[in-house]
Amino acid sequence: MAFVQFTGVSLAFGARDILRDAVLFMASGTKAALAGPNGAGKTTLMRIIVGVLPPDSGDRAIQKGTRVSYLPQSGIAYSGCSIYGEAEKAYAAVDELIREREAIGTELEMSTKDDDRVTSLVEAFHHLDEAIADSGYYRRKDRIREVLTGLGFGQDELDRSVDELSGGWQMRVALAKVILENPDIMLLDEPTNYLDLEARDWLEEFLKDFKGGFLVVSHDRSFLDATVREVHELWNGKLTRYPGSYSAYERQRAQELETLFKAWEAQQEEIARLEDFIRRFRYKPTKAAQVQSRVKQLDKIEPIIIPEGLKRVHFSFPPPPHA
C-alpha cells in the first residue's frame, strides 16, 4: 500500500517552532484537510511532506514506489507550448517507464534461454507494462481533454499558447497536471482559489471519487465538507488529527477554543495581579518575602499561547439588559 508517514518531525525558523514532534500518516484513501491560522506553517508542512524541505529532526518514511504530487498555492508560470501540450507533460514519468521497458525488451531479444537474467528481465518488463497501462497513458488524449474542460477550458482553447494565460488560468493548468499525473497522494494548497463555480464543482466530484489519498488546504467550508473525512490542524507547532467532517472539526474546535480563551483570560488576570503586587511593594522591606513569593509564582506560570490573529477576533459581549 502506498503511504507517506512521519514521526517526531520538528522544524523551527529562528526562535519560532513551526512543527514540534509532528506525527502524520497518509495513504491511498486518505481524504484530509489541513487547517490552522494564517501563518501557522501549512504550506511549509506540505513542502516537508513532498520532500522539498527537510525538517530539523524526525523520521520521514515513504513506501517504495509511492507517487506524491504537489500543487502550490501560487507562483507557477508556464511558457513555450500549448495548453494541451503543457498538460501532456504530466505523463513525462510514464515516458521514462516506456523507455525503460524498451531497453529491457532489447536486452531480452539479445538474451538466450540459458541467460540467468531472463526471468528477472521478464518480470521487470511485465511490471513496467502494467504500470504504464494503469497510468492511463494509452487513453491520455481523451483524459487530458476531459480534465482541462472540467477545469473550465473550452475545447477550442486547448491549442492556445500558455503564455497568453493569466496567473489564475496558469494555476488551473498546474492543477490539471497534478490530476493527470494520477499520483498515489496529492497535496493541494488552496486549489479552489482560481476556480469558478463549475470548475470547483468538477474538482469536488473528482476528489470524492479519487482512489488515492489527498491533503487539501482550503477556506471553502462547503467544498471541504463534501470531500474530506478528517482534519489535521496545525496550531502553535502542534499537529492534531480530528476524525470526521470539516464542520464536525469546527464545532469541536470552537468548544476547545472557548475553554482555551477562558483559561488564557484567567491567566492574564492572575499575571496582572501578581505583577501589580510586585510593582507596588517591590521596595518595601516588610513585604520582601511576599514579593519574592509572587516572583516565584510568576516564573512557574506556563504561558498559554494564542496567535495574535485569534486574539483580535475574540470578543466577549455582556448579556443584554432586561427590559
C-alpha angles and dihedrals in degrees: 000000000000113000146154119209137172132184131193093359115172133178131174133186104207108308093342120097111218093176130014118191092327120189121198135164124188127175141156106304096030109135106184143157124213112218136177142117120300109278094022091122104260093143090046090053091052091051089053091050093052090047102243093113120046118217123232091243143349137073126286116191127183125182111247110264095018110145117212123187125191131202111196121211094250145328102089118130125173129195143169103047145052126281089251092046093052091049091050089060086076085081094057091108089054090051087058091051089052090053090050091049091050091050091051090047089055091050091051091052090054095045127093128222089254093057108117091215097059096092094050091045092052091049091049091048093052092045091054091044091055092046091052092048093047091051092068090238094143091053095041098116093060092039094052091052091046094053096042093049090045088057092051107271117134119232089241091055100058094092092053117112115259087225088074094058126101120236092264094053090046087058089052088057089049090051090049090053092051090052093046092051085068093210127186090238130023126200111200120186109197095328094172095056094096100032129104120220095271094050091044091053090049091052090048092055091045093054092046089057097037111121095201127070129268142186115202136187114205141144091211104106095187091051092050094047089054096048114028135071099186140025129216112201123202110205126163090338095310121116114207128182122221116188118216136039126334091251090053089052091050092051093049092043092049090057092047092048093050089054090046094050092050090051091047093050091048090049092049090052091050092049091049091049093051094044091049092053091048092049094049098045104027093111099039110103091204090059097042095108092047092047091050090049091054092047088057090048090054092050091053095053112109102213119235106228121213121176112251092239091060093047089058095052096045111096131174113209122196117235114268116264118260115254 
